[in-house]
């Protein structure tokens, strides 16, 4: 019996996703340390004015609420329903 390439990829989907997140995180950390140590030709500071900083703070709070806290609350409310784990 021959297994298709897509069926074979879904078997290790969790491993592939974990490795992808790990590699991307390591690259981001390496980039950050490289910029901070001035080994890369980029500057670590961005010249935002006060209004832009206020917008970014508001945006991060909104993204944190909508992307992390809201799904966790919805999962807690629908914990006993079988479809809640899919969300």
C-alpha positions, 0 to 999 in steps of 0.5 A: 500500500502506497502512502501519499506525500500529504498523508505522510506529512500529516503524521508528523505535523506536530513535530514539524510545527514544533521544529518550525517554531523552535527554529524561527525562535532561535533565528529571531533570538540570534538576530536580536543578539546580533543587532544588540552586539553590533555584529549586524548592520542594523540599529536596535532603536527605532525613532518613534515619537510619543504618539506612535508609542502610545498607539503601539502600547494600545495595539499590543494590549488589544492583540494580547487580549484578542489573540491570547486571553479571549481564546483561553476564556472561550476554551474554558467556557466550552471545555466539556464540548468536544469541538472546543479542543479543535478551536 
